Structure formats: structure tokens, C-alpha cells
Amino acid sequence: MISKLFPIINWSKEYKTEDLKKDFIAGITLAAYGIPVSMAYATLAGLPPQYGIYGYLIGGLFYSLLGTSKQLAIGPTSAISLLIGTTIATMANGDTQRWADIASLTALVFSGLAILAYLLRLSSIINFISETVLVGFKAGAAITIGLTQLPKLFGVKGGGKNFMDSIITLFHQLPDTNISVFLFGIIAIIILLVADKLAPGRPVAILVVIVSIVLISTTSLASHGFTTVGVIPTGLPQLHLPTLRIKDVDGVLPLALACFLLSYIESVSAARTLAQKNGYIINARQELLALGVANAAVAFGQGYPVAGGLSQSAVNDTAGAKTTISLLFASGTIALCLLFLTGFLQNLPTVILASIVLVAIRGLFDLEEIKHLYKINKKEFYVAMIALIGVLIWGILTGVLLAAIITLLLLIKEASRPNVAFLGRIPNTKRYTDIERHPDNESIQGILLIRIESSIFYFNVEYIKDQIWKKINSESDSFKAVILDLNSSPRIDITGARFLKQLFIDLEAKNISLKIAEARSEVRDILRSENLETLLGHISRAVSVDDLVVNTINSNLEAQTNKENN
């Protein structure tokens, strides 16, 4: 039981000396990448830079004990940081301390939701947000994040209450661009992009940070209007519960829910990708517990919600991480930096953090995938665009909720309009498939063969009924029998069973018989409970569609012969 809760125990039994060396190097590399990125994301969240570092320090430490992914790196992500920043802005009323307290409270509520989902075995919730919606959501988030960082790149104040207002404000401020700041940022972006091409996964950002600090500290650049991060408190974060409670802050629960959904989806997606690459399997349910405990710890350490991002995890993986021990080394390295190197960071220009964010978010906007959606499925393309526009117009929190609602509506729509296939016999076989898709199939005279390709529930029976009667009424030839192939219907509810009973009665009034083939066990049980066997006869799993076709043809021939003899 203990080893199941703490997967690190199982790995430690087979841990090798060479793995320790690889995890050590990967941990230091991850820390070198994570420190500047987490500082940048903290500013995106509207918080002082150290809050991002706290997330990396504590989140990774606790995830390493409970997580099932050996390479996943836990820390602040761009999407969650923007979600925190844009949403809390309306809650904090300009109070910096209240802002930080709400962010920590959000992480604590997040942890409660994650642990509750773990206890209720709700790991399948990841399936309710489609890839299509995520493509649009991430693209909208990338544009929004980029817009928040551009004022820092141009060296202007920025502002604006919404997306369009921010664009207009930035456009009006462009004549006031600080050329020195702008060029400094552009050079940093070029270096980061080139380095990513030539040395992907390497922590080049830390070198850019060090060089920029040295230049600002030792040259006259400081007098050219550069804004720096300022004093970062020395030492480890103080551990205490958030001072606020849920009842003290309107809107913190939906914010935490949105963060939880984003974090879990992003983390599990990244974890599965890395697990497949490295030849093992993750436990999606255990990830709920790991993320819940990690965020609870982060909340105690004054951080804000964290997740497993693919970019930071790719750094960990590329650096050679073999187990979550690399996260322990990363946390140890970050702790040493907090204890001894924070004074060095106070001259870090904010334009460098903006440059790091702008480079980091480019992977969120997947133009090729958007083009692919437009080419192969216009409906899914429009769904992605709705998610994108929702983020831009109504903000990232509403965008997340809109994305979830769209996904559920699409799911309900698809479930309420299942495919009702009308079958024909494959020539020279005893098999039957959709005659519309395979026009060379043979129609069986006087018999309508139907396959309902979904469960039969109260919300789709009307559609199924309409499709069946539409087919019956549109055919010039009269049918003597209707055969329902229920092999593709794994479930049926009471409403569905009563629909079939009424269908039998309505067909019988038109001198058409109804027969059921290949019904599954749970479906047969429900049909028997509604006494359909008294109308249809014995409903057997052993009777195939072809058996009923042959029996019906023979019965019709026998009836025709008797009629002629009489």
C-alpha cells in the first residue's frame, strides 16, 4: 500500500549509481532552466518573481515522492500564470499582499479538488476536454500572453482593460518606445531562438539572465530606463496556511477549478508523452494525488498553482533524467540559490523575463495543427476558433470554462444523434455492413436491417425513432420484417427499452414484424425486465443477424406457399 502511494519507493529498489549521476546533472540543468522561467511566469501572474521560484522548489519536491512520471517537471506554466494574473486582478483591488494571498488560496483549493477527484476516481475527466478545444485555447492564451509582454519589450507602460483595449493602448504608446530596452530584448529573443535550434533543451536562458545582470550592473545601460526585478528576499519561503478563506474571496472556486483542469490535462498529456518515449506507463489517478499534494505544499509555501509543463519536462528528459530524483536535485539547487544568490538577481531587467516568456509561448500557437483542422474537419476547426476567440474576448478563465462547455455540448450532441446504419449483405458472405457506405452490398427484399451504433438512452431515442420511420416511409417496397442488430449498443435504459416495445407495437399495426439480434447481456437484462420477450420471443445472444434473415426469408416463403395452396 505504501509503495503504491509512493512510487519512488519502487524505483529506489532498482536504482543504479549511473542513474544517480544522470539525475544529478538533469536536476541542476532543470534548476538552471526553471529559475529564470519561473521568475518570468510569476510576473505574468502579477506576483513578485520569488513566488514562481517557490513553486518550482516546493512543487517538484513533493511531486517527486508521489508522481508516476519519471521525467515530468513541476512548476508554474504560462497558461496557469496568465489565468492567475488576469483573474486575480479583479479580486485584489490593487493590494499586492492580497493578490499573493489569493494566489496561494487558489493553490490550496486546487489541491482539495485534485485530492477529491483522486478519492472519487475521476481521472477520466481529462477526456472531457478535446484536443481540438485545447488547440484553440492554447492559441488564444499564447496571443494574450504575448500581448501582456510586449509593453515590457518596447519599454512602455502598457495597459488596457481587455484584449482590444490593450492593443489600442500599446499602439498609442509605440512612439514612446525605449530603443535601448527594445534592442536588448530583441537580441535576447534571437539568442534564445538560435540556441533552441542549435542546442534544444539546454538551459541557455540562465546564461542570458547572467549576462544581462552583468551588463546592467557594470555598464551605463542602467541609466537608459531599464526596469529591474528589484530585491528578492533571501532565504527559503516561510511555511504557513493562506491567510484568506474561500468565503473571503468571490470567484476563487471557479478559478481553482479552471487551474485544476488546465494543470491536470497539461500534466497528464506531458507525462504520457514522456512515458511512451521512455518505455513505461503512468497512473493517471495517482497523478491526481501527486498534483494535489504538490499544490497543497506550494500553498503552504506562498506559491501559486503549479503543473507539469511539456517544455520544462523536455528539458529534464533531454538532460538525462531517469527518475523523479532529478526533481530533488533541482529543488536542492534552487534552495541554494535562494539562500545565497538572490542579491545577484535584483538587477535582472524585466525585458529579459518578457523575452523568455515570448520565446516559451511560441509552442502554444500551433499554426500547422490549425491549418490541418481547417483542411480535414471544418467543424472541429470552428470549435478551436470559438475557444481561441473566447479567450481573447472574455479572458482566459471564461475561455477555459467555455472550452469545457463546448466539449460537453459536442459530446451531448454526438450522443443524441447516433449513426443509424441500414445494412446490406456483403456479396457471397453472411456478413452485413452499412449499405450507404458500401453500395455494392445486397439488399434483402422485404427486410429492413438496422444497426444502432451507440447505446440507446432517453436523450437519443427520438432521433433513432425518426431515422427508422423515415427509412420505412421513404421506401416504395413494403417491408415484412425489421431486424435490429444491437451488437453495437452496449447499454440501454428504461426509456430505450420502452421505445423498442412501442416500436414493436407500431410495426405490428402495419403488419411488420420486429426481431432483435446479437443484443449484449446488459441490454438483454433490461429488455427482459420490460417484458419484451413476451412480444418478441426469446432474445438470445446466440442468434446472429444472418440467422434471423434466413429464418425470416423461410417464414415468408412458407407463408406465401400456404397462401397459394389455399
Helices and strands as residue ranges (DSSP letters): H 2-5, H 7-13, H 17-44, H 49-66, E 74-75, H 78-92, H 96-119, G 123-128, H 131-154, H 163-173, G 174-176, H 179-198, H 204-218, G 220-224, G 246-248, H 252-278, H 284-300, E 307-308, H 310-318, H 325-340, H 342-345, H 350-360, G 361-364, H 367-376, H 378-394, H 396-416, E 420-425, E 432-434, E 447-452, H 461-474, E 481-485, H 494-509, E 513-517, H 521-529, H 533-536, H 545-565
